[in-house]
């Protein structure tokens, strides 16, 4: 038995998720460890290498059984050279992570932006050839995107196409005419939602989330969902604004690029889809240029956090032809 498995690594600012996928595209094993940045980029590579080695060992395999190790990185990545230009959440700049990891393991190493990798998984396993022009957007700690034109991923001239979280918008979601540092990410991500709620509570606004703020606990998506279920007015207001901004930005992008499909993912969407998706859709159709033909399909991914894992399969198909 040789080269029948793919190992997918979802590298994030807080966790490293390593998964083993068999030839029938089944996820047979997972390992999750916290991301440690104390020892810099080299220490991070050591952690990834150890995680990959551990999942091989735990499944009684050898490196000869692994077709490739495909890794998603939260930052600007050149998938051909493996160089991370910048990954703010990891504190890494101008680092060849492919070369560094390849020095520790003998399997082929493939590198891609994390949302691009998730987009590849969504494209292959949720749509196949049924979608041509698609935008994938993940809303969590930050906001990232992946672009597909004529059925193929578009990475851009410098491999940072899809970085929609850094687009400048104003407080109401319209495009900014001056660089006020009001990015999409700083307006509608979970981090932005959390910061806004904390700021309003400290100003004296009433909220059932006050106890979390006063104790210094993070307002994670599950906490926000509980507040939403209890119809906390501040939470409803802030989430509604974030969803409205999201729909406006997606509408503007679709006016420019004429997508037929938009897929949303990430912790915020996964936890609060029923509340935010209708608002996003209403804001989208209020702002997009009406076009003849097919109505744009807007939906949440069915793969959830596994999208990037399945993306490793598509990335291996692309680069190991």
Secondary structure, DSSP 8 states (H G I E B T S, - for coil): --S-EEEEEEE-SSEEEEEEE-TTS-EEEEEEEE---TTHHHHHHHHHHHHHHHHHHHTT--GGGEEEEEEEESSEEETTTTEEEEETTTTEEEEEHHHHHHTT--S-EEEEEHHHHHHHHHIIIIITTS-SSEEEEEESSSEEEEEEETTEEE--TTS-TT-GGGSBB-TTSSB-SS--S-BSHHHHSHHHHHHHHHHHHHTT---TTHHHHHHT----HHHHHHHHHTT-HHHHHHHHHHHHHHHHHHHHHHHHH--SEEEEESHHHHHHHHHHHHHHHHHHHHHS---SSS--EEEE-SSGGGHHHHHHHHHHHHH--
